[in-house]
Amino acid sequence: MSASPVTVTTAGLRFERDREARAGTLSRTLVVALLSLIVVAGFGFRVARLGAEGLSEDELNKLRAVEEYRTNGLSSINGEHPMLMKALQTASVSAADA
């Protein structure tokens, strides 16, 4: 008995048919433009009136610790937060003043 070759048929890509099916959908440039507009609008909403936002208690405690570090050196004020983070913030504020 000899083995006869088996023909395998796979699904082919039909780009022409896909284009016809997508004829009623939005074009790629319009989709990119809309998404870009949404991102820019979201960024605008995020940036607008940032100065009007207040600080939370946690952030205020960190700022007080940074001011304490700048005036009296490293201390145990606000000890529940990592000291390295507050020390880096102090270095950043000091560098910005310089």
VOZA-873533 format. One record per atom (N, C-alpha, C): residue in one letter; x, y, z. Coordinates in steps of 0.2 Angstrom, whole numbers. Example, Ala and Ser with C-alpha at 12.3 -4.5 7.8 and 13.67 -1.06 7.14 Angstrom:
VOZA-873533
+----+-------+-------+-------+
: aa :     x :     y :     z :
+----+-------+-------+-------+
:  a :    66 :   -28 :    39 :
:  a :    62 :   -22 :    39 :
:  a :    66 :   -16 :    39 :
:  s :    64 :   -11 :    35 :
:  s :    68 :    -5 :    36 :
:  s :    64 :     0 :    39 :
+----+-------+-------+-------+
//
This chain:
VOZA-873533
+----+-------+-------+-------+
: aa :     x :     y :     z :
+----+-------+-------+-------+
:  m :     4 :    -6 :     0 :
:  m :     0 :     0 :     0 :
:  m :     4 :     6 :     0 :
:  s :     3 :    10 :    -4 :
:  s :     7 :    17 :    -5 :
:  s :     2 :    22 :    -2 :
:  a :     6 :    27 :     1 :
:  a :     2 :    32 :     4 :
:  a :     1 :    38 :    -1 :
:  s :    -5 :    39 :    -1 :
:  s :    -7 :    45 :    -6 :
:  s :    -7 :    51 :    -3 :
:  p :    -4 :    56 :    -7 :
:  p :    -4 :    63 :    -4 :
:  p :   -11 :    66 :    -2 :
:  v :   -11 :    69 :     3 :
:  v :   -17 :    73 :     6 :
:  v :   -16 :    80 :     4 :
:  t :   -21 :    83 :     1 :
:  t :   -22 :    90 :     0 :
:  t :   -25 :    93 :     6 :
:  v :   -21 :    98 :     8 :
:  v :   -23 :   102 :    14 :
:  v :   -25 :   109 :    12 :
:  t :   -31 :   111 :    13 :
:  t :   -33 :   118 :    11 :
:  t :   -34 :   122 :    17 :
:  t :   -31 :   128 :    17 :
:  t :   -31 :   133 :    23 :
:  t :   -35 :   139 :    21 :
:  a :   -37 :   142 :    26 :
:  a :   -41 :   149 :    24 :
:  a :   -36 :   154 :    22 :
:  g :   -37 :   157 :    17 :
:  g :   -33 :   162 :    14 :
:  g :   -35 :   169 :    16 :
:  l :   -31 :   174 :    16 :
:  l :   -32 :   181 :    18 :
:  l :   -35 :   184 :    12 :
:  r :   -41 :   187 :    13 :
:  r :   -45 :   190 :     8 :
:  r :   -45 :   198 :     9 :
:  f :   -40 :   202 :     8 :
:  f :   -40 :   209 :     9 :
:  f :   -45 :   213 :     5 :
:  e :   -46 :   211 :    -1 :
:  e :   -51 :   214 :    -4 :
:  e :   -58 :   214 :    -1 :
:  r :   -60 :   208 :     1 :
:  r :   -66 :   207 :     4 :
:  r :   -67 :   211 :    11 :
:  d :   -61 :   211 :    15 :
:  d :   -61 :   215 :    21 :
:  d :   -62 :   222 :    20 :
:  r :   -59 :   225 :    14 :
:  r :   -60 :   232 :    13 :
:  r :   -67 :   233 :    11 :
:  e :   -71 :   229 :     8 :
:  e :   -78 :   230 :     6 :
:  e :   -82 :   230 :    13 :
:  a :   -80 :   225 :    17 :
:  a :   -84 :   225 :    23 :
:  a :   -83 :   231 :    28 :
:  r :   -77 :   234 :    27 :
:  r :   -75 :   239 :    32 :
:  r :   -77 :   246 :    28 :
:  a :   -81 :   246 :    23 :
:  a :   -82 :   252 :    19 :
:  a :   -86 :   257 :    23 :
:  g :   -91 :   254 :    28 :
:  g :   -95 :   258 :    32 :
:  g :   -92 :   261 :    38 :
:  t :   -86 :   258 :    40 :
:  t :   -82 :   260 :    46 :
:  t :   -78 :   266 :    45 :
:  l :   -76 :   269 :    51 :
:  l :   -72 :   275 :    51 :
:  l :   -65 :   274 :    48 :
:  s :   -62 :   278 :    45 :
:  s :   -55 :   277 :    42 :
:  s :   -50 :   278 :    47 :
:  r :   -44 :   275 :    46 :
:  r :   -39 :   275 :    51 :
:  r :   -37 :   282 :    53 :
:  t :   -36 :   286 :    49 :
:  t :   -34 :   293 :    51 :
:  t :   -39 :   296 :    55 :
:  l :   -45 :   295 :    54 :
:  l :   -51 :   298 :    58 :
:  l :   -50 :   295 :    65 :
:  v :   -49 :   289 :    66 :
:  v :   -49 :   285 :    72 :
:  v :   -42 :   288 :    76 :
:  v :   -37 :   289 :    73 :
:  v :   -31 :   291 :    76 :
:  v :   -32 :   299 :    78 :
:  a :   -35 :   303 :    74 :
:  a :   -37 :   310 :    76 :
:  a :   -41 :   310 :    82 :
:  l :   -46 :   306 :    82 :
:  l :   -51 :   306 :    88 :
:  l :   -47 :   304 :    94 :
:  l :   -43 :   298 :    94 :
:  l :   -40 :   296 :   100 :
:  l :   -35 :   301 :   102 :
:  s :   -31 :   305 :    97 :
:  s :   -27 :   310 :    99 :
:  s :   -30 :   316 :   102 :
:  l :   -36 :   318 :   100 :
:  l :   -40 :   323 :   103 :
:  l :   -42 :   321 :   110 :
:  i :   -44 :   315 :   111 :
:  i :   -46 :   313 :   118 :
:  i :   -40 :   313 :   123 :
:  v :   -34 :   311 :   120 :
:  v :   -28 :   311 :   125 :
:  v :   -26 :   318 :   126 :
:  v :   -27 :   323 :   121 :
:  v :   -25 :   330 :   123 :
:  v :   -30 :   333 :   127 :
:  a :   -36 :   332 :   126 :
:  a :   -42 :   334 :   131 :
:  a :   -41 :   332 :   138 :
:  g :   -39 :   325 :   138 :
:  g :   -38 :   322 :   145 :
:  g :   -32 :   326 :   149 :
:  f :   -27 :   327 :   145 :
:  f :   -21 :   330 :   147 :
:  f :   -23 :   337 :   150 :
:  g :   -27 :   341 :   145 :
:  g :   -29 :   348 :   147 :
:  g :   -33 :   348 :   154 :
:  f :   -37 :   343 :   154 :
:  f :   -41 :   343 :   160 :
:  f :   -37 :   341 :   167 :
:  r :   -32 :   337 :   166 :
:  r :   -27 :   335 :   171 :
:  r :   -23 :   341 :   173 :
:  v :   -21 :   345 :   168 :
:  v :   -16 :   351 :   170 :
:  v :   -20 :   357 :   172 :
:  a :   -26 :   358 :   170 :
:  a :   -30 :   364 :   172 :
:  a :   -31 :   364 :   179 :
:  r :   -29 :   370 :   182 :
:  r :   -30 :   372 :   189 :
:  r :   -27 :   367 :   194 :
:  l :   -21 :   364 :   192 :
:  l :   -18 :   360 :   197 :
:  l :   -16 :   364 :   203 :
:  g :   -15 :   370 :   203 :
:  g :   -13 :   374 :   209 :
:  g :   -19 :   375 :   214 :
:  a :   -25 :   374 :   211 :
:  a :   -31 :   374 :   215 :
:  a :   -32 :   368 :   220 :
:  e :   -28 :   363 :   218 :
:  e :   -29 :   356 :   222 :
:  e :   -25 :   357 :   229 :
:  g :   -28 :   355 :   234 :
:  g :   -25 :   355 :   241 :
:  g :   -21 :   349 :   242 :
:  l :   -17 :   349 :   247 :
:  l :   -13 :   343 :   249 :
:  l :   -16 :   339 :   254 :
:  s :   -15 :   332 :   253 :
:  s :   -18 :   328 :   258 :
:  s :   -14 :   328 :   264 :
:  e :   -16 :   325 :   269 :
:  e :   -13 :   325 :   276 :
:  e :    -6 :   322 :   275 :
:  d :    -6 :   316 :   271 :
:  d :     1 :   313 :   270 :
:  d :     6 :   317 :   267 :
:  e :     4 :   321 :   261 :
:  e :     8 :   325 :   258 :
:  e :    10 :   331 :   262 :
:  l :     6 :   333 :   266 :
:  l :     8 :   339 :   270 :
:  l :    13 :   337 :   276 :
:  n :    12 :   331 :   278 :
:  n :    17 :   329 :   283 :
:  n :    24 :   328 :   280 :
:  k :    24 :   326 :   274 :
:  k :    30 :   325 :   270 :
:  k :    34 :   332 :   269 :
:  l :    30 :   337 :   267 :
:  l :    32 :   343 :   267 :
:  l :    35 :   346 :   273 :
:  r :    31 :   345 :   279 :
:  r :    34 :   347 :   285 :
:  r :    40 :   344 :   287 :
:  a :    41 :   338 :   285 :
:  a :    47 :   334 :   287 :
:  a :    53 :   337 :   283 :
:  v :    52 :   339 :   276 :
:  v :    57 :   341 :   272 :
:  v :    59 :   348 :   275 :
:  e :    54 :   352 :   277 :
:  e :    56 :   359 :   280 :
:  e :    60 :   358 :   286 :
:  e :    58 :   353 :   290 :
:  e :    62 :   351 :   296 :
:  e :    69 :   349 :   295 :
:  y :    70 :   345 :   290 :
:  y :    76 :   343 :   288 :
:  y :    81 :   349 :   285 :
:  r :    78 :   353 :   282 :
:  r :    82 :   359 :   279 :
:  r :    84 :   364 :   285 :
:  t :    80 :   364 :   290 :
:  t :    82 :   369 :   295 :
:  t :    86 :   366 :   301 :
:  n :    84 :   360 :   303 :
:  n :    88 :   356 :   308 :
:  n :    92 :   350 :   306 :
:  g :    92 :   348 :   300 :
:  g :    96 :   342 :   298 :
:  g :    91 :   336 :   299 :
:  l :    94 :   330 :   298 :
:  l :    90 :   324 :   298 :
:  l :    87 :   323 :   305 :
:  s :    81 :   322 :   306 :
:  s :    78 :   321 :   312 :
:  s :    73 :   315 :   312 :
:  s :    69 :   314 :   317 :
:  s :    64 :   308 :   317 :
:  s :    57 :   311 :   316 :
:  i :    56 :   317 :   313 :
:  i :    50 :   319 :   312 :
:  i :    46 :   315 :   306 :
:  n :    40 :   314 :   307 :
:  n :    36 :   310 :   302 :
:  n :    40 :   303 :   301 :
:  g :    41 :   300 :   306 :
:  g :    45 :   293 :   306 :
:  g :    41 :   288 :   303 :
:  e :    35 :   288 :   301 :
:  e :    31 :   282 :   298 :
:  e :    33 :   282 :   291 :
:  h :    36 :   287 :   288 :
:  h :    37 :   287 :   281 :
:  h :    45 :   285 :   280 :
:  p :    47 :   282 :   274 :
:  p :    54 :   280 :   273 :
:  p :    58 :   287 :   273 :
:  m :    64 :   286 :   277 :
:  m :    68 :   292 :   277 :
:  m :    71 :   294 :   271 :
:  l :    73 :   289 :   267 :
:  l :    77 :   290 :   261 :
:  l :    72 :   294 :   256 :
:  m :    66 :   293 :   256 :
:  m :    61 :   297 :   251 :
:  m :    61 :   304 :   253 :
:  k :    61 :   305 :   260 :
:  k :    61 :   312 :   262 :
:  k :    67 :   315 :   261 :
:  a :    73 :   312 :   262 :
:  a :    79 :   314 :   261 :
:  a :    80 :   316 :   254 :
:  l :    78 :   312 :   249 :
:  l :    78 :   314 :   242 :
:  l :    74 :   320 :   240 :
:  q :    68 :   321 :   243 :
:  q :    64 :   327 :   242 :
:  q :    68 :   333 :   245 :
:  t :    71 :   332 :   251 :
:  t :    75 :   338 :   253 :
:  t :    81 :   340 :   249 :
:  a :    84 :   335 :   246 :
:  a :    90 :   336 :   241 :
:  a :    87 :   340 :   235 :
:  s :    81 :   337 :   233 :
:  s :    78 :   340 :   227 :
:  s :    76 :   348 :   228 :
:  v :    73 :   349 :   234 :
:  v :    71 :   356 :   235 :
:  v :    77 :   360 :   236 :
:  s :    82 :   358 :   240 :
:  s :    88 :   362 :   241 :
:  s :    92 :   363 :   234 :
:  a :    92 :   358 :   229 :
:  a :    95 :   359 :   223 :
:  a :    91 :   364 :   219 :
:  a :    84 :   364 :   220 :
:  a :    80 :   369 :   216 :
:  a :    81 :   376 :   218 :
:  d :    83 :   377 :   225 :
:  d :    84 :   383 :   228 :
:  d :    91 :   386 :   225 :
:  a :    96 :   381 :   224 :
:  a :   102 :   384 :   222 :
:  a :   103 :   386 :   215 :
+----+-------+-------+-------+
//
